[in-house]
Structure formats: C-alpha cells, structure tokens
Amino acid sequence: MVEELDLVIIGGGPGGYVAAVKAAQLGLQVAVVEKDKLGGTCLHKGCIPSKALLRSAEVYHTLKDSEAYGITTQGLGYDFLKVQQRKNKIVDQLYKGVQHLMKQGKIKVYEGIGRLMGPSIFSPRAGAVRVETKDGEQEILNPKQVIIATGSRPKTLPGLTIDGEYVLTSDEALQFEKLPKSIVIVGGGVIGVEWASLLNDFGVEVTVVEYADRILPFEDEEISRELARIFKKRKISVHTSARILPDTLKKGTGGILIEAEKNGERVQFTAEKILVSVGREAVVDNIGLESTEIVVEKGIIKVNEYYQTAESHIYAIGDVIGGLQLAHVASHEGIIAVEHMAGQNPHPLNYTMVPKATYCRPEVASVGLTEAEAKEKGYQVKTGKFNFRANGKALVFGQPDGFIKMVVDAKTNDLLGIHMIGPHVTDLISEGTLARVLDATPWEVANTIHPHPTLSEAVGEAALAVEGKAIHG
C-alpha cells in the first residue's frame, strides 16, 4: 500500500513535530516518521530530563545552605531514584502533550525508521519514504514534500569507547540509578558545565577537562571568566587548554585513570567514571541520502536559507544541518521550511537574533555578538555592565554572583549583543532578544520601567551603564 501525502517529516523532535503542527494548520496532509518517541532527544534525552535533574540539584543545594535563610534542617539527604522518578514523570507528561498535538492536528505518526527512496515506480523523483515499522513491516509514503529532521547524537573521541559503565555520554548519565563519588568530564561546553554544576550540587567530586583556553568558549570572554571563578569557589576543578589522551585510559575496579596534555606536560586524572561531552554529530546515516542528490558536507546536510536541499522538494532542519544545535532553532527552522513550501514567503532566520541558554548554577544566557566578535566585524564598541550584587532581588534570592553586559555600536548606539550570568538569566534573556529584534538602543531599554524589586532591574541598569549612568552601579 502506498499512501499519498502533502508532507512527510522524518524525525519527531522539536523541529519535526513543530513543523508538522504548522503544516497541519496550513491544511496540509502530514505524517511524521519517528524511530523512537515523539519529542526526540530534547524531550527524552536532553533539554527536559537534564533540566529536571538540575532543578533537583538546585533544591538540594538551597536546603544545604538553608541556615543562611534562617531555616534549620536536620538529616538532610536525597534519594536519587526519586529524583529520577520526578524527571520521568515530567518527561511522560510532556510526551503525552506532544501525542495530543498530533491527534489534534490529524497528523499521522509512523513508528519506525524512515528512509528516502530514489526515483521509482512510486515517484518519478527521489523523495518517497520507506518506513520500516517496529513489527518488521514496511510501508511506502509518497509525499509531495519531505522534511528531514533526524537530529543528532553525542560525539565521542576516537579511543574513548562508550561502555555505559566507566565511559559515558549524557545519554547514559541521564539513566544513573546511583551517582558516582567522582567524575571526569571531557568538554567544558554547554553540556559539560551543566553536568558539572548538577553533579557538584549533589556532592560529586567533579573535574572538567576542556581543550579550548576557557570553558563556554563560544560565550563572551568575561562570562567564561566569571563562571570559571564561581566553579573554583564551588570546588569544581577546571583544566583548560588541556587535550585528553584517549590511549592512556585505564579502566579497573572502582574507576578510571586517564591523562591529558597541558602546557607540554602530562596531567593524570582518576575518578569513578568519565563523561564525554565534546558536542553532537548529525544523524545523516541510514536515512537513504545516497538515493538522492542531497549534498552532505563535513557531516551535515547542505541547505539554502529556506532549508531546501539540492532536491528542492526535500528540506532539512535542526541539528542535521549544523549551526546552532538548539531545540528552539530547530522549531523555527521547521516553521520557515513549511511556510516556504506553502508559498508564504517567510523571512529567513537571522541567527544573531537567537538566544542561547546554559542551565548551570549560575545560569548563562546571551543573544547577539560577543565583544570580541563585534570588534572582529569592525565595530567601534562600547559596553555597559551591571553586577547582580547590587540588585535587591538577587540578594533576596541569595544569588548575588554574576552580571549583565551589553555590547553596543559606539557609532549608531545599536545593541549588538547582551550577555548574562546570574540567577534566572535564561528567563531574562528574552528581553534582550526582543530588544535586538526591535533594533532597540540602550536608551530605549533603560527607559523601559522595570518593576522593583526584580532581577529584571539589572537589565535596565546595564543599559544605563553603557553611558556610565547606572543608578546603583
């Protein structure tokens, strides 16, 4: 049996299912092919479960520090199995929500592996999709358009074979039944620092080994320095400019031993486990690309500004096309792709308007250019910075570390970037993102009245600080 459809989406993560909902809203007949569970990596192995664990870690840390708030506790501890149960309950609730969206939009869902087919009796052009269902059966879907949204998986390093016992990725770490006493985290990017923060709050001895000269190397340099300072205060050991040497790995009873090269010398690390967090790679294998004219370069699918591949009726979105590997980016790319195939002439996505968020303690968030990037692009730059230590709500929260920094074009006074580290900045960054979208100046942000006492006051103060006029700074 061959099913004729307007659109088939291979992959049901935040790129694929959002695109499906948008297409259904436009009246298209849509099907989603998902080999695992709707919601994808973000819902089941990434964004949501990791943030649920981070929240439990934050609560535990707050309770350990409760005397500072005038609250006494006795016999404080945690049950990690219950922590995992809470995480799973949240994931299940959201999973049911995505399933409901599919039913609401009359979107067909095929559970199985979807592969593109070349020109055949089913279609004179590449793009029919063969679905291998979980019960071993096959179905052929013949759509007018296709979106590839197969996402990504954790990268590893040659020689560091993931065994699930001693050597882990975030996928395995999310399934911990019991936390290790110590861990080496290879990689100080977003995933690495989130796990470092989480595990440290639960009392795990954490060592971070980062190849670049700073952790969070794609954030503003001042943000990286501040996080490194706070991690040191928290007794998280951070080694930068250090290249891990996989061939030195030794596994034995009770843990691992591994070496890294740093400043021309060998440094040795021991721990119960090692967590590899060196980024993610696009899933481009085993989906039938070889049956098409689609171009894959450096492991990612090449697309135009509307996410069309070399086969103009086949689009690709999300992690599989590289760039910013973020759930909200994949969702917006999916919407643009659907609007384009429907002839709605959408605006291409401006990636400098995309906010980034890191959920360690303290949180990190940013949008736009860093100070270094702005200078590299030839801008004359001025900056404004306001510390949370001078913010009443931050003191009330007991979280005075961090700051908000604005990067501004000195000639035009345009806001080029905003960078935050501190309490709840992953929520505060939306104001900075809106300011960028509206092409606001620091004067306009400063003259937006921020209620008192709130953390948002720090945004207004940072805007005033650009001209040296912060009230409380």
VENHU-V888853 format. One line per field, one symbol per residue. phi: phi as a letter, one per 20 degrees, with the letter a starting at -180 (. if undefined). psi: psi as a letter, one per 30 degrees, with the letter a starting at -180 (. if undefined). Layout:
phi=???
psi=???
This chain:
phi=.ddebfbddeodfffffffffffffeneeccddceccgomggfdcbgfffffffffffffffffdfffdnddccmfabdfffgfffgfffffffffffgfffffelefdderedcfdfgbfebfcfpfcedeffeneccdddefcccecembcffcdgndffdmdddcdfgfffdgebfffbbddeodegfffffffgfffenffdcddcffebflfeeggffgfffffffffemeedddlcdfdgfefcdbgnrccbdceblmceddccafbcdecdocdfedemcnffecefedclncfecefdmeefefeddbbngfdmmfecgffgfffffffffffemelffgfeffeefdbcdfdffcbbbnefffffffenfedccccceffedgfffffmcefoadcddcfffdmffeacccbqflffeffffffffffelfdggfffeefdfdebffgffffffffgdmdgfde
psi=kkkklekkkjkhafeeeeeeeeeefggkjkkkkkfckkfaeeefgceeeeeeeeeeeeeeeeefgfffggkklkhkaljfeeeeeeeeeeeeeeeeeeeeeeeeghkkkkjakkkklakaffkflkflkkkjlfgflklkkilelkkkhfbllklakkfikjffeeklafeeefgkfkklflkkjjkhaeeeeeeeeeeefggkjkkkjkelgllhfglkeeeeeeeeeeeeeghkkkjlhkjkjeffkkkajfalklllkkhglkkkkklelkkjigalkkjflgggffgagkkkkhglkklafggkafjffklklaffgabjikefeeeeeeeeeeeefggghlklkjffgkkkkkhajllkllkakleeeeeeggkkkllkkkkffgkeeeeefgiflalkkkkkjfefgkjelkkkkakgffeffeeeeeeeeghlleeeeegkkklkklffffeeeeeefegggkeg.
